[in-house]
Amino acid sequence: MIDCIICGQSFDPEKLPESPEAQVGILLAQERFNDEGRVCGECLISRGRLAMMYDCQFRR
């Protein structure tokens, strides 16, 4: 178990959600924030959802 660097919640980095929001959050963790594997699923979902709403790169 690892503690999330954003919220401090313990999580298993091998068991992350597979929702579209989480996938965008994972992409951002890899490419923009360089914190892949250190952010929990809930924070990845929040990050991804915000990017999908406000970041032109992720809009359809």
C-alpha positions, -999 to 999 in steps of 0.1 A, spaced: 0 0 0 11 35 -8 -1 69 6 -15 93 -20 6 124 -23 -26 145 -27 -50 133 -1 -29 109 20 -53 79 17 -36 45 14 -42 27 -19 -29 -1 -41 -14 13 -73 -21 -20 -91 -59 -16 -85 -69 17 -100 -103 24 -115 -108 19 -153 -132 48 -159 -125 74 -187 -119 100 -160 -93 78 -143 -76 70 -176 -72 108 -183 -59 112 -147 -33 85 -153 -23 101 -186 -18 134 -168 1 117 -140 25 102 -166 29 131 -190 22 163 -171 27 159 -133 53 131 -132 35 115 -102 24 82 -117 19 55 -91 17 80 -62 -19 93 -67 -49 73 -56 -79 64 -78 -102 90 -64 -77 118 -69 -69 105 -104 -107 106 -112 -110 141 -99 -79 152 -119 -92 136 -150 -127 149 -146 -114 185 -142 -92 181 -173 -121 168 -193 -141 198 -183 -116 226 -186 -85 214 -206 -90 219 -244 -67 189 -251 -93 165 -235 -125 179 -249 -144 161 -277 
